Structure formats: C-alpha cells, structure tokens
C-alpha cells in the first residue's frame, strides 16, 4: 500500500472533518435542536388555528408554542373537545391544493377534551410545520374527526 504525503494526509483530514461536520449539522437540523430555524427566538405562539369537524364533533384551538429553552410544543386549548374513542392520534399533516401530501404522528391523544401539550420532534420542528394541519384521527375507525389549519403568527414572521 502506498503511503500518503504530508499534503495528501492534510487534505484527507480536512475532507473527513468536513464530512463529519456536515453529518453533525444534518442531525441537528433533523432533530430541530436549538440553533436552527424556528427553535430560535423569543418564547410564544408561532402558529395557531381552530378545529373544524370532519366526521365527529371536534372543536377548539391548536397552536405551536416555543418555550424559553427553544423547545416546540403542540398545544391543544382548554376549549378542545372531540369524540371519545380508543386509539385517537394527533398528527401534523401537509396539504397542497386541498390534498394531503404527507403527515407525521405527534402522539396518541391523552384525552378527548381540554388543554394538553405535546412535545414536537424531528420533522415536526421544521418551518413548514407552522403551515401544517393538525389532524385528530381515530385509528380504530379510520376516520379523521377534525382538523385545524395552522397559520403563522407575527412572532414566527419576525
């Protein structure tokens, strides 16, 4: 095997360091860690919307909130209420021209009424999540109870 010259070893070290740095930056971006995008800035409501019923009575408000540490949470307001049934999930979905183009499960719904918070991770912390649709889905019956179209607030635009 041929030995590398000093210059070649230096170049190889720089390339490896750049690759490792790029991979680390990609992981931070994917996780939505502080230091990237919507996790930076003042705490407050970044996006909000109100539920409308699709198959079962679902009402109330939903919002994406950034806390002082930069963590993002999906908050369902005190006025939230949906049909009680087993296996109800919360999703953030993307719609284009009225058609669902993908979604990401946030969590199993804790209860069918009242104020509750869900920590957002990964793809749910991208800037596009501020334009997402919150869906309340009954897995058992395969129906979407209700949806809330989120709209970015002034805090998100600043």
Helices and strands as residue ranges (DSSP letters): H 6-31, G 37-39, E 44-53, E 61-66, E 72-76, E 88-96, E 99-108, E 116-119, G 122-125, G 127-131, E 133-138, E 143-149, E 151-152, H 154-157
